[in-house]
Structure formats: structure tokens, C-alpha cells
Amino acid sequence: MAVHPRRAPRSPPLSSHLPAQARGCSDPSHGSGLARFNALSPETAHAVLLQCCGSRRWAHRVATHRPYPDPGALLAAADEASYDLSQADLTEALAAESSAELDHGAPYAALLALDAAHAEYERKFGHAFVICLAGHPPEEQADQLLEAIRRRMTHEVDEERSISADELRRLAQARLWDLTRWLTSTDGPTATEIGRFAPVG
């Protein structure tokens, strides 16, 4: 298994950091979406998974382990694939990300401050600032985002790369949860429809 530099110990048991709805999920809409995900062609599954995480190896691994019996199994497989990213895979995934943004309704001062912080962060670390804010109410996200980017600016490059890898893992899970919900609205996404999938984060 590839190891990220100075990677923190593994997170607590999987169920503690899955999207809350996925713990013991019995939501029939997600079951329908998962069935459609399992039935996608390998090429279509790979394409839509790349919108959840930009590593081609990650997308290939998650796609080829289908069918998944339930959403928790899908998220567990994605989690393991995220831990196994090589340094090249991680670089590829980070290159596909855009820095986390605030809603356009956020205060203008916060938007300006975040733009400046993003520019400084990207100059120092060479990639977008990634963070998973799933579970935080929209009214708290501006403070959470600005606080996090300022705190993480103090890190060394290897430490921040490790944290970014963990945030990518969390984002991939949140996006997969969103994907299974989105797939309930389509019988089989075309290339155009895949482009309309707008994952969280």
C-alpha cells in the first residue's frame, strides 16, 4: 500500500466518517441509484467516478469492483482505494481539483479574503486547496473555510500533502453519496448527462 509522506494514522472506524445517511442506510432512492451505478458500462462508470476523484487508478479500481451490494460497501471500497493512492495518483487527483469556494451569496469581504488566501496557498503548495465541508451548515462554511486555509498555510509541504489526501478521500465519499442520489433521476447517463453531474465540494 502506498504511504503518503508523514501520513496521519488511519481515521476511526469507517462508519464514523461515512456520510451520516449511509450508516445503516435503507433509503430506497440510494438503492435505486446504486443499482444504476452497478449497471453502467465500464467506460461510463470510469468517467463519472473521475468527477468524484481525479485519479484514474482510483476510478478504475472503484469501477472494476462492482457490483456493490449497498452504499456502505461502495463507500468502503472508495475509502480503501483512496488510502492506496500512490504519490503520482495523488498528484493527478489534486491537479483535477479547484480550490474550495464559497457560495456567491457570501459576504464580499469573505470572498476577497478567500481569493487572496487561495492564491497564497497555491503558490506555497502548488495545488488547489481542498477541504470537505459536508455536514457543516452553509452559514458556517465561510468561517470554517477561512479558518482552515489559514491554519493549513502554516504546515510543511509534506504535512499539508497528507492532509490534502485525507480531505480528497472525504470529498470522494461525499461525492459518491451525491452520485447515487443523482443516478436515481436517470435511466442511464449519456456523455452529456455525465457532464451535468455537479458533485459536492
N, C-alpha and C positions, 0 to 999 in steps of 0.2 A: 504493500500500500504506500502510495506517495505521501510524503510528510511535508507540510508547509513549514518554512523556517519559523522556529520558536512558536510552533503552534500550541495553542492552549489545550489543556486536557479536553477530552470529549465532553460534550454537553451532557446534562442529566438525561435519564431515560427518554427515549423517543417521544412517548406520549406527553411529556411535559412541555415540549416545544412545537408540537404539531398545531396547526390552526385549531382553535378550541372546538370548532364544529366537527372536526374529524375524529375526536376521541369517542370511540363507540358510535360512529356515525350510522344513522339509519335513515338519512334523508333520501327519499326515493329519487329526487331530481339529480343528486350527485351520482346515484347508482346508474341512472339512465345516461348521464354524461360519461361515466367511466366505461359503460358498455360500448358507447360510440368511440371512445378513445381506443379501447381494445381492438375495435374493428377497423381502424384506419389503416391504410396501406403503409408499409414501412417508410416510404418517401414522405407521405403527408404527416405521419407521426413525427418523423425527424424534424420536418420544417416547423411544426407548431411547437415542438419541445425547445427548439433553438430560441423561441421567444420567451421561454422561461429561464433558460440559462444558455449563454452564448458559446459554451464548449461543445464542439461537435462530438467528442468522445462521450461526454455526459449524455447528450441527446441520443446517441446511438445505443448506449447501454440501457437507458430507461426504455427506449422504444423496443429493443430486442427482448426484454424480459417480460413483455406482455404475453398472455393476458393477466391482468391483476384482479384478484377476487373481490377487493374492496378498496375504497380510497386510502385507508390506512396503509395497505400493502404498497400502493403506488408511492405514497409519500415516504415510506420507509426505504424503498428501493432508490428513490431520488436522493435521500439523505446519504445513503451509503455511497452512491456514485459521486456525490459532492465531496465526501471525505477522501475519495480515491483520486481526485484531480491531481495530475502532475503539475509542475511549475509552468510548463508550456500550456497546459489546459487552462490553468488559472489565468495566465496572461491573455489567452484568447477570450475567455469569458469576461474578464474585466474590460477588454477592448470593445466589447459589444454593448457595454453599459453606458448610459448617460447619467450624469450626476443627478442625484435626487433633487426634485424641485418641489416648491410649494404651490398650492392652488393659486390661480390668478387672483382670487379674492383676498389673498393675504395682504397685510399692510405693506405699503410701498417701501417703507424703511426696512422691513424684514427682507423683502425681495432684493433690495440693493445690497444689504449686508450679506445675504447668501451668495449672490453673484460674485462679490469680492472674495468671500471665503472659498468658493469653488475654484476660482482662478488660482488662488494661493495654494490650495490643496493639490490641484492638478500639476502645478509647477514643481511641487516638492516630491510627489509620489508617482507622477507620470501616468495616472489613470483616473477615471471618474470616481467621485465619492459615492459609495454605495452603502445603503442602510435600509433595513426592513422596518417600516413603521406600522406594520399590520398590528391591529389591536389598540393603537393609540387614537383617541378621538381626534377628528380634524382640527378642533380648536387648540389642541396641544401640540400639533405636529410642527408648527413654526419654531416653538421654543425647543422641542426635542431635537430638531434638525440642526439648528444653530448651535445648541449646546454640544451636540455630538461632534460636529465638524471641528469646532474649536478645540475640544478635548483631544480628538484624534490627531490634530495637527502637531501635537507635542510628541507623538510617537516616533520611534526609529522606523526606517523603511521596512525592515523585516517584520517587526511587530504589527505595523499597520497592514501589511500584506496578509498576515494571518487573520487579523480581524475582518478585513475585506472578504476573505474567503468564507468566513463564517456567516457574514451578512449575505453573501451571494447564496449560500445554502438556504438560509431562511427565506430569502426572496424567491428562490426556486420553488420552495414548498408553498408559499402563499400564491404564487402564480399558477402552480398546478391545481391548487384548490379552485382558483378562479377559472381555469381552463375546463375542469369537469363541469362546472356550472354553466359556462358558456356553450359547451357542446350539447347541452340539453335543448338548445334553440335551433339546432341544425341537424339534418339527417346525415350529412357527410360533407364537411367543408371543402370547398374548392380552393384553388390557389388564391383567388381574390378574397374569399371569406377568411382564409387564414390571416391575410393582411389586416383584416378588421379586428382580429383578436388583440385587445389592448390590455396586456397583463398589468396587475397592480405593481406599484413600486417604480 
